[in-house]
């Protein structure tokens, strides 16, 4: 058999393993949606409040709510609650117990957008399928979907869809105004999306013209794109002012979590939301921390727990390493700058996403840009490793979930 024949056979084996592991992960997601979703999502409570003409909720169904002037508020941006409103209107709160399934639907829409993005970028069908499998089952998108019954995770499924659609608008439709609309919506889910316009602008610039000339042709699209972004900012500032009396007060300073003893609680109480004290922890967990099971007993033979502060991106999702071979041009420079800005800010944040089984979920704020940079241009020989790297990520994800389920840790 020729070398090409062996490579094809090897890739078919990896595809089979990935398909089986992915099917098992999908089954776990469906089971959780059917059996574990209690409907006690704070965005569900906020949706119910909106339906009753209120900005405050009657009680906090999870944690991280703000207590201000005797009223309880969900501190997070409001769009995920707006998305949930039709379902809460139909089933009530907490009658609606489908947040995981809603997250699954949103994730499916994101994958459809990415299929179009990869096709437009000229990615070969086989590579595109591997990248879609990576997104679905070897990235934080899977874990936020799995746990979409929680306010933090559900918000990221909505936010990821919106940033994905913004990239779809820029790449597939070459429409900066449409991209601006989706970025504005993304900002109302995840504030870090506010940095995306720079990358979207460069993506939409005519590539055959000099930069200065290209920028002159984009004045009208930039102004049109700025309208929904400015509107989103205005909505958020007005929302904050109506709740807490100041357009820049998000409510984090009024978080009321009685009886909490987690490390996150100690950090907020003793150090603050942002500090360089968090830099080492966040950096190691982003780049180096491996899968870590904790063992107890005299002989360290009893599985006692799992480090739920997360696993390094390069360990749980090693396929992102192929971004090293991205084409170096002005699109790369803009994308790298936005990634560095978003990731750099979160390295000083009090939380790296906590309570996660794999790569920290905050990477979803900039991972879409990295995927675009990785997918652009020709594929060097190193891309032959894509099937192996994706298979590792998917299989490792399944293995961790299986161990946690069997040993109930």
HUPEVEN-V286952 format. One record per pair of residues at least 24 apart in sequence whose ideal C-beta (glycine too) atoms are under 6 Angstrom apart, sorted by the first residue. I is the first residue (numbers start at 0). J is the second residue. D is the distance in Angstrom with one decimal. If there is no record, write none. Layout:
BEGIN
i = [I	I]
j = [J	J]
d = [D	D]
END
This chain:
BEGIN
i = [10	13	13	16	17	17	17	20	20	20	21	21	23	24	24	28	31	31	32	32	36	36	36	36	38	38	38	39	40	40	40	40	41	41	42	42	42	42	42	43	43	43	44	45	45	46	46	46	46	47	47	50	54	54	61	62	63	65	65	65	66	66	67	67	72	72	74	74	75	76	76	77	78	78	79	79	79	79	82	98	98	98	99	99	102	102	102	102	103	105	105	106	106	106	108	109	109	109	112	112	112	115	115	116	116	116	117	119	119	120	120	122	129	129	129	132	133	133	136	137	137	137	137	138	139	139	139	139	142	142	142	143	154	155	155	157	158	158	158	159	161	162	162	163	166	169	169	169	173	175	175	175	176	176	176	179	179	179	180	182	183	183	183	186	187	189	191	191	194	194	194	197	197	198	198	198	198	201	201	201	263	263	266	267	272	273	277	278	281	281	282	284	284	284	286	286	287	289	302	302	304	305	305	307	308	309	309	310	310	312	312	315	315	316	316	317	318	318	321	322	322	322	324	324	325	325	326	326	331	334	334	337	338	338	341	356	357]
j = [386	386	390	390	132	390	393	393	394	397	136	393	397	136	397	145	99	145	99	100	96	98	99	148	93	95	96	93	98	148	150	153	73	150	79	80	83	150	153	83	87	92	92	73	80	80	83	84	87	87	92	88	241	242	150	256	254	250	253	254	253	255	243	253	242	250	250	251	154	187	188	238	187	188	153	154	157	188	157	147	148	153	147	148	144	147	153	156	144	156	160	140	144	156	160	159	160	163	163	164	167	167	171	166	167	170	374	170	171	374	375	374	385	386	389	389	318	389	393	316	389	392	393	316	358	360	362	363	355	356	357	360	188	360	363	188	185	188	189	363	185	192	367	367	367	199	202	203	203	203	220	224	220	223	224	224	227	228	227	228	227	228	231	231	231	364	341	364	337	340	341	333	337	333	334	337	368	329	330	333	350	353	349	349	349	347	347	346	346	351	346	308	309	351	311	313	311	314	406	408	408	403	408	354	353	355	359	357	358	358	362	357	358	358	392	388	388	389	373	369	372	373	379	381	372	373	375	376	372	368	372	368	365	368	365	399	396]
d = [5.0	4.4	4.6	5.5	5.7	4.9	5.1	4.7	5.0	4.6	4.7	5.8	5.5	5.1	5.5	5.4	5.6	5.9	3.4	4.6	4.8	5.6	4.8	4.3	3.8	5.4	4.0	5.4	5.0	5.7	5.5	5.9	4.8	3.9	4.6	4.4	5.5	5.3	5.8	5.8	5.7	4.8	5.9	4.5	3.9	4.4	4.4	4.5	4.2	5.3	3.9	5.7	5.9	5.5	5.6	4.9	5.8	3.7	3.9	5.7	5.9	3.7	5.7	4.8	5.3	5.6	3.7	6.0	5.8	4.8	5.7	6.0	3.8	5.0	5.8	4.5	4.5	5.7	5.6	4.9	4.6	5.5	4.9	5.4	4.4	2.8	5.8	4.2	5.7	4.5	5.0	5.9	4.7	5.9	5.6	5.6	4.7	4.6	4.5	5.6	4.4	5.9	5.1	5.9	5.5	5.3	5.8	5.3	4.7	4.8	5.7	5.1	5.0	5.7	5.0	5.6	4.9	4.5	4.4	5.4	5.7	2.8	4.8	5.4	5.1	4.3	5.9	5.0	5.8	5.5	5.7	5.4	5.5	5.9	5.6	4.8	5.5	3.5	3.9	5.3	3.5	5.7	5.3	5.9	5.8	4.7	4.4	5.3	5.9	4.6	4.1	4.5	5.9	3.9	4.8	3.0	5.0	5.2	4.3	6.0	4.0	4.8	3.4	4.8	5.5	5.8	4.8	4.4	5.0	5.4	5.8	5.5	5.8	4.9	5.2	4.8	5.7	5.8	5.4	3.9	5.4	5.7	4.3	5.8	5.3	4.9	5.9	5.6	4.6	4.8	5.9	5.8	5.2	5.3	5.3	5.9	5.3	5.1	4.8	5.9	5.1	6.0	5.7	5.2	6.0	4.6	4.1	5.2	5.9	4.8	5.6	4.2	4.3	5.2	5.1	4.7	4.0	5.1	5.5	5.2	5.7	4.1	4.9	5.8	4.2	5.7	5.4	3.8	5.7	4.6	4.9	5.9	4.5	5.5	4.5	5.6	5.7]
END
